[in-house]
Structure formats: structure tokens, C-alpha cells
Amino acid sequence: MNVVTKLYNTEQVRELDRIAIFDQGIAGLTLMKRAAEACISRLLDQWPSPGQVAVLCGSGNNAGDGFIIAGLLANRGISAVVGLVGKLPRPDSDAGFAYEFCKESGVRVVGGEQALKDSDLIVDALLGTGVIDQVRPEYAEMIEAMNTSNSSILSVDLPSGLCADTGSVLGACVQADVTVTFIGYKLGLLTNDGPEYVGELVFDDLDVPAAVYEQVPFAASKLDYSSCIKWLKPRHQNAHKVSHGHLLVVGGDCGMAGAVAMAAESALYAGAGMVSVATHPDNVSAVVARRPEVMAKGIRSAEDLNQLIERCDVIVLGPGLGQSHWSQEVFARIMHASQPMVVDADGLNLLARSMPGGDDSGRGNWVLTPHPGEAQRLINRTVQSDRLQAVQDIQRKYEGVCLLKGAGTLIASPIASSEDQISLCPYGNPGMSVAGMGDLLAGVIGGLLAQGLDLREATELGAIVHSLAADNLVMNQGERGLLATDLLPEIRALLNHKSLHNKS
């Protein structure tokens, strides 16, 4: 696995740093200079004539990067001023040597507010990965001043105030236009609030040798479309519909035909050979009218499901299921089915209610796809403050595979090794925050399971094509007003190694 695919927590990045410095003999000050040069390279690419640059420095190693950035800019004839917040670094530290270089380069060092007064561009080197508690008031005030200025912002390693591990905002956070991160991708940059604040994300390994990365475990892996699409093999010339699996979608209480219809339709677009729907009798006409290729049957009691269960290969349970007496009967019957299944929406809520302790709730052949609210009910605590821990806890409690929706969707699989358990989908956009998107995702994953992918492959590839389809659509049309069913043709194209909108 290459360096760009690996995602790290703070302790792991520190270990990478330590090995690079003490075992590989790369001086800490050398790494600081490389980081500064990477920032300047990106800065000048983005803003070739940056005007007056204010470099905001705090008291940690990030400040050392900032001091060198300011000095290198001055040496290039670019006007730079350092705004210091906090104490000067110790003279014998790497940051102290960086400060001396800054002063020798003729850079003025003033207070933070003064530095911002006439700035055209801000370099944020206030806080680094060591911040895990709420930002102190003097830093919060400076962050607010940066965000309310009219200047563009480049953040060094991560936006100040963002937790590198969880992606949570620690009271206040810099809203960067560009973030240049080093040595290892920090998980928090790509999930939770991270994508909201990092702007364009640029990575530089600072020429740390590959041998260093082989010695340190990583927290998660970043998924990639071009790698995962290879799991779908070409179809045989003499294939028939049974060759590509029979999926049963179960849900749609009275008046909730849309959810189950969208899940079924997305499974067909994902390539399932046959799709049946078990739903409330009142919904059958609507489902068939929407998509005549779907075989829909009205279910009045749990017994009506028996024949459908016997004939299917995979089950999707939950879209539009509701929590009525009918819903609970249907849920209980499907829980006794042996087929691989995807559980979504009210299927998850009923699961949380029926097995609150989780003692015997697990099974190895299902995929759970909660959004944060459903995830909270599954483990009876909030999840957004530490999404990585939450998705791990759900997977360990219920087994199988868990996909935690949200910015930077996380997927936890059965542990082969700690490095193999968690993956992150780097695609997706706010336009997807509309009704029906989850129903589509459940259907796509179910359709891929029906075609023979294993639980993890189907979940990861399903998340990728679902999110990437939305990205490709909004590239031309914008985020506002995106409909779930708009994604269907693009999902089909992506699963056939194509795209209707761009080369992915």
C-alpha cells in the first residue's frame, strides 16, 4: 500500500517523525525546511503574486515551519511579516533555530492582530497536531480574526483548531483555502468536520524514505476508485440473469414506497440480475410503475416472506420499513434468514431496539449502513466526536461490516490486522444530503453482493461509486437540488469503468 493511501493518527505521525529523525538521520530542522519549501511551492502555484503575506505562528513545531516560510519568502523578495501568538521558542530547539533564520532574513515579528492589518495572504502556522482540547482564548480570537479577514489562507499541516485524529473542531478552527500536510495523511483531515475546513488538500512526504512507513502501523486506508473497480470482472458471454444474483429488497411500510423502489432500482443499475421487492401491499403498484423490471409482492404478514427468502441470494432490509407492528414482524422474520444482507434505515433502528446489549446480536454475513443518528442508537452514545472509534465499536458489537455515513465515510471490517480494519471513502459532497441517498447506497451494495463480491468489497466499491457519481454530477450542475435518482446512470457508468461526466 502506498504512502498516499495510508491514514494516520497523531501518535503514528509522531512515530514516523521520530524514526525519520533518529533512525534515518534526517535532522528535524531539515524536515522543517522541506515542509516550508512544500508550502511555498503550493502558495506560489496558487497565488503567483501574493502581495503582503502574514505568517501566524504559535508556540509549537508548526511555528518553526512558519518562521522558515516567512524567511524563505523574504529571501525571494516577497513581503512577509510574522504575527506571533504565544511565547517565543526555546533558542536551542528546532523552532528556535527557525526563528533565528527568520530574523536573519529581515522579517519583522509583531503581534498577531498587527500582522493581519495589511495582509493579502495568511499562512496559518498557529497550532499543530498536538492540540486535543479546546483552543485557548487567545488562539480562538486570532482564528476568528483570520477567518473574518478578506485574505486567503494556507494552513501548514492542518487548519489550526482541527483535531488531527477525529476531524472535530476544537472550539474554533481556521477556514483554510489550501492545506499542505506532511509525512503522513492525518485521518481528521478527511472525515467529520475536516473536509469543511481544509480547503484544497495537498500532501508532501518530505522525502521520508519508504522504509520508515513500513515500520509504523496506520489507522485507516484511503479508498481509490481505480483500484477497487478491478474487483468487478468481465461477464461471461453465455451469462444469464441468474448468473448475476437475485436480490430481495424488504421495506416500504404503508405510504413509503419511494425508499424501497429506489433501493431496488439502484441494485438493478449496479448490475444485479434480478431484484424482488417485499413491501406493504399498498405500495406494489407504485413500485412496479416506477420500474417494471422489479418483481414486487405485497406482504401482509411475516409468513408471506418465506417463499421470497427461499428464492433470493442476498437481502436488503430497511428502506422505508418503518417501526409499526407490520415492520417489526417483517424485521423479525428477516433476522432468521441466512442470506448475506444489508441493513439500513429503520432496519437499524429496530436492530438497536431488539438487541440493545449486543450480546448475541452479531452475525458475520451482513453490512450495517448507519448515519450518525442510527449509529448512536446502535451503541447508545454520540459518534461524531470520534467517528473512527464509533465505527470500530459498532463492527465489534454487531460483527460483519459497518459503514458509517457522513463526510469521510468510514468502513470497518472484521479484523485481519489492525491496519486492515478501517477504510475511508474520500469522495462525496454536501449535495448528497438529501432524502433517498441512503436507499440508493443500500441497493448498490446489495447489488454488488448479489454479483459475488464479498462483504468488504461490495461495501467499499458501493461507497465509492455512490459518492463519486455525485461528485461527477455536481461538477457540471452544482450541489443544490441534486436528487438521489440523478445518480443512477452515473453509477452504472462507473461500474462499467466509464463515466458520463469526467474521467475518474
C-alpha angles and dihedrals in degrees: 000000000000125000094252091058095054121089121200141196122226097267091050092051090050089053091051087051092048095050092046091052104037104027101031095036097233107150116236089233089054090055089049091053092048090050091050092049091050090053093048092048091054092040093056092044089055098036110022091178102035099171115201111004120203112200110200112206131186130187104280138074090285086067088058090057088048095051091052092046090054092047094048091048091051090050088055091053094255116138109246135169129185119227107202120207114181130358130340113256122258109274093233095051127093089249088051092055089047089053091052090051089051093052092045088054089061098251116155115232114208139152119295098250092048092051091056096052100088100015123136094184132023127210109202110213096145105113134013140192094299094077110099102148131061113303112260116252097253090054093043089054092050092048090052090049091051093049093049095047120097091237128110115242133220113191121210112229094332137355109276110257097029118117107237092209104044106019090235121145108243097216096296132022137187113249099222128196091201131013120195110198127189145216095349134022108249112226093223092063090067106039141049109000094347099093089051094059109029098069109193108005119218124183130204123177091202089229092290105167119255089239089069093059091050090063099054127066118228131222100228143344126245113232123231128200096216092055099042098045087068089074089076108079126204115273121250117253092236095047121134134192094275089057090068099049139257114255124196116204113199122194143064110123117202110312094009101096095129097070096050091042092053093048091051094046093049090052089056092048088050089058108262110158096222133009126195126186126209108196145142109299091242090064101053097091093048093050094049092044090053094048119004091191088072118090105220127190129184114236118205098167138011091258090066088068097062099087093043091052092050092055101045132084100202135019132212109198127189117032106133090345096139124195102263126126088268090051093051093050092050092046093050092051094049091049087067093053116107099210123107109267146186115223117201143157114354089003085070094045091052090046091054091049096045098046107026094157096048091215095133100006099104130099128173100225106061140086119218115202109188129169113219094273093052090044090054090055092049094057100020098237140081116279110189095077088066112010094171093057092043096054090046092050093050092049092049093047099045101022122212115075126320125202114194109201125217139080103336096017110220125211123197120195133183109293116260088156130342089257093055099052106077130048130176129213107220095192131086139078142217091266087077091068093101136104117280100030092106092049090054092049093051090051094048092050090047091049091052091048089052089056092057106266114139122246097269096042093048092048096047096043091043091053091047099051093041093054097036091051088057092047092052092049097049091048088075103022107031131241102272114091097015110157124209094235090053086076097060101088091043091050090053091048093049092049087055092054091258139100129209093209112031144349107275 
